[in-house]
Amino acid sequence: MSVHLRHHRSAASFLASASALLEATEAENNLLVGVALELNRDPSRHSNPNTLVTVHKPDGTCTAALLRTPPYGAVVTEAGPEDVAALVADLKSLLPSLHEVLAPRATAFAFASAWTAPWSGSPTVLLEMRVYRLEAVQSSDRAPPSGRLRLALHSDHPLLTRWVEAFHEEVGLPLHGAPTEVARRLVEDGATWLWDDAGRPVSLVCSQGETLRGVRISMVYTPPGDRGRGYASAAVSDTCRHVLASGKRMCLLFADEANATSNAIYKRLGFVEVARFAHVLLGSPAARRPGE
């Protein structure tokens, strides 16, 4: 192979090796960048051992990067066939129980196919997503819903616990950790927002995961009984205004490709599609879902 891998013991080393690549592709790789920056600031936020790998040409140019923090799967940048082959060959001995990968669609499917090939396995697509970037919130001629955006409080913990569980069940993604613990961290991080209508929370938005110049918007959820009233649109819109007013240049977001309603809302607010990703469950004898 004409590429070689570098394993990094620290997020600082990983970020330095991949700096040119990640700066040029910050929007589409917002999750990987955000987690790496978080690891660099506070390694205790994620369980060890973390896996941080960069792929390089003979001249040292970084062409791909992979990050994995247990119990999550691997997050990978766009990678060519040679990069994928090198990563899979290396990780099969290092992480034989790797259970999932999130990457740009072509990379995710190539990685999964290479991983399962010896066993004729069948990778399972958990979710296909569009990645969006917003640099300015578009004004709307629609009347805003009643209510206002506010930060989630400790008193909202029971509600957030139910909504965290409902959100993951609806999108079909595994929830890593107990819902009550995930909800507790959302409140304590101070970046979880609720649209509150006359004292009643009706929609959830998180603005966690700072990147180099942006913030990732995530876990947008409105209970079924409160949908169709514009709550989620207003919550996302005002959350993005808050992020941009803080000095960040962009808001970034993953959206379920199959959810036409949410994709239409995001585009109406000013989000522009920058990439398509796939979250794939690896289907080898050693692979397993968390908790199995």
N, C-alpha and C positions, 0 to 999 in steps of 0.2 A: 504494500500500500504506500502511496505517496503522501499520506497524511499521518500525523502522530497525535496521541492524546496526552494531555497534561491533567493530572489529578491535583486538586488544590485542597490544602488543609484549612484554609481560611476563605471567608467570603471576600476579603480585601484582595487576596491574590487572584481569585476567580474574576472579580470585577475588573481588575487591572488587565488581565490577559485578554478579556473579551470586550474591553472598553470601546474600541472602534466599532465593532459589530453591534453592540447593544445601544450605543448612542445613535447609530444610523437606523436601527429598527426598534426603537423604544416603544412605539405605539403597539405594534403587533406582539412584542415580547413583554408586555407590561407586567404580566404575572411573574415571570421569571425574574425580571429586573426588580420588581417590588419585594419579592421574597429574599433575593440576594442582598438587597440594601438593608432589609430588616435583620437578616442574619449578621450583617456587618455591624449594625448598631447594637443589637442585643442577641447574642447567640442562644441565650436561654429560652427564647421564644419558640424554638423548634427543637424536637428531640434529636439526639445524636444516635448513630453516626450519619451525618449528612454527606451526600455525594455531590461533588462539584467538579465537572469535567469540561474542558475545552478541547476543540479539535483544531489542529494547525497544519498549514501547508509547510513544506520544507523551509520556506523563507520566514516562517514565524507568523504569518497572517492567520488570524483566527477565523475559521469558516463556520463554526457551529459551537453551541454550548448546551450543556445538560445540567439540570439541577434536580435533586431529589431530597426531600426532607421527610423522614418517617412520621406518620404512617402513610403519607401520600405517595402517589406514583411519580414518575419522572416527567418533568417539563422540559421540552426540547425546542430549540429554535429551528428555523428552516435548515434542513441539512441535505446535502447531495447524497447520491448512492454510496460513494466511498466513505463519506462521513458516517452514514447510518451503519454501514457494514462494520466499521471500526468500533463504533459505540456498542453495537449489539454483541460483537465478539468479546469485548472487554467486560461488559456488564453481566453477561451470562455466568461468568465465574465469580464476579464481585457481588452481584445481587440476583442470585438464582430465583428468589421469591418475588421479584418485581411483578406487580399485578396490574399496573395501568400506565398509560402514557398519554400526555396532552401535548399536542404539537400542531403546526400547520398541517392541513389535511393530507397532502401528499407525503409529508414526512412521517406523520402518525401511522398511515397505512403501510408505508415501506418498513418502518420500524417494527410494527406488529407482525407483518408477513415474515420478516427476517427472523424475528424472535421465535415464532411458532413453527417455522418451516421443518425443523428436524422431527417434530411430532405430528405434522399435518394437522396442526391445531386450527381452530376457527376463532380469530379475534372477534370480540363483540363491541360494536360501537355503542358507547353509553350515551353520547351526545355529540351532535355537530353544531358548531357555533360560529357566529360572525363576531369579529372584533371591530369595535367602533372607536373613533376619536372625535372629540368635540373641542373646538377652540373658542367658540362664542355661542351662547344660547340664542336661538332664534325666537323672536317675539311672535306671539300668537294672537289671532283675532278672536279666539275662543274665550268665553268668560271663564275665569278661574273658579275652581270649586271653593266652597266655604272651608274655612280652616286656615291653619298655618303650619309651617315647618318648625319643629323643635328637636333638640337632642333627646335621645332616650335616657331615662333616669333609672336608678336602682329599683324604683317602684314598678317599672315596666318589665322587670325580669320575668315574671310568670308568663306574661303575654309573649315576650320575645322567645321564650323557650318553646311555646306552641308554634309560633310562626317559623322559627328556624327548622323545626321538624317538618312542618307542612311544606315549606319551600323546597327542601331537599327531596321529599316524596314526590312533589309535583314535577320537578325537573328530571327526576330519575337518577340523581347522583348520590353516591354514598356519603353519609355524614360521619366524619372522622371525629369521634368524641361524643360524650353525652350531650344532648341538646341543652340541658341546664348549664353545663360548663361553657359551651359555645356562646350561649346567651350572656353569661356573666362577663366573658371577655369582651363581647361586643359593647356592653355598657361601659366597662372600665376603660376601654380604648378611647372613648369620647369622640367617636366618628360614626355613630349610628344615629340615624335620623328617623323621625316619625312625623307623618302628616296627621295633625290633630284637629279633629272637627268637633268643636264645642266640648272639649275635654275627653273625646273618645279617639284613640289612635286608630287610623284606618289604612295606613300604608307605611311600608318600611323601605328604607334605602340606607346602604352603608357606603361610606367614602373612605375606605381603608386601602392600604397598599400604595404608598407613595412611590413613584418612579423618579427618574432624574428630573423631569420637568412637569410631571403630572400626578394625578391620583386616579386609582381604579375605583369605579362605581360598581357595587356588587349587591347581591341578595335583594333585588327589587321584588317586593312581594306585597300584594293586596289580597285580603281574604275574599273568597268568591262572592260573598254577599255584598261587598262594597265595590265591586268592579263596575266599570262602565260609567263612572262619575267623574273621571279626570283626576282622581287622587294621586295615582302613580305618576302621571305626567307632571303634575304640580310639584310632587315631592322630588322627582329627579331633576326637574328644571331648577328649583330653588337650591337643591344641594349642589348642582353644578355651578350656579352663580356664586355660592359661598366659596367653593374651591377656587374658582378663577379670581375672585376678589382677594383671596389670600396670597396671590402672587404666582400660583401655578399656571402654566401655559395651556394645559389641556386636561380633559377628563377622558377616561378610557373605560371601556365596558365590553364584557362578553354577553352575547344574547343567543338564546336558543334559536337556531335557524328555523325550526318548525313552528315557532310562535309568531305568526304573521302580525298579530296585534301589537306585541311589544316592539317588533322591528319597525313597524310603521310609526309608532310613538317616538322611538329614538331618532329616526330620520327627520321627523317633523320638528324635533327639538334642536336639530342641527348636527347630530352625529353623522359621521361619514365612515362607511365601511373601509377598513384597511387590510383585512385578512379573514380567512376562514380556517377554523381549527376543528380538530376532532379529538374527542376524549375516548380512548379505546382501552377496553379491558383485554389484557393479554391472556391467551388461551393455551398455556403450556402446563405440563404436569406439575411444575413447581409454582405456577402462578396461583394466586388466591385473592379473594376479596378480603378487605380488612375485617378481622374478627372471626374468620373461618379457621 
